[in-house]
Amino acid sequence: MKKYKIILRGMGIFATGIIGFKEEPTLEQVENETALYLDEKILKIELDTFHSPNKYILTYEEVLIWI
């Protein structure tokens, strides 16, 4: 399983978290999982007034997590 660090900025929030995927995700899969994690309140969310209130920036990168 591949783990990705998700960073969502804009629309009044700054959210971060780690999301796992079984294979290399498409952008649509990342957006859908991010929306699900936001809805379930799994991502760390902070208020943000620096970025645009009308649009968002979603970035993600693969991370190695050693157990």
Phi, psi and omega in degrees: 000135178263139179250140181232137174274125182253133174231122180241121180236141176118175180055032176085003181226161170229113185237141178223156177177175178245128179235136180260143177227147180287333181215179179301118184278154171274167178299321180297319178296319178296315179297317181295316179293322178298317178298318178297314179296323176295316180297322180275000180060040179269332178281150174283122185241133175231151175291145182214122177251358183285318183273167185303135177280351186253349180215172182226160175238124179244121177237151178210147178214146180289137179235149176261125179243117181265131180252000000 
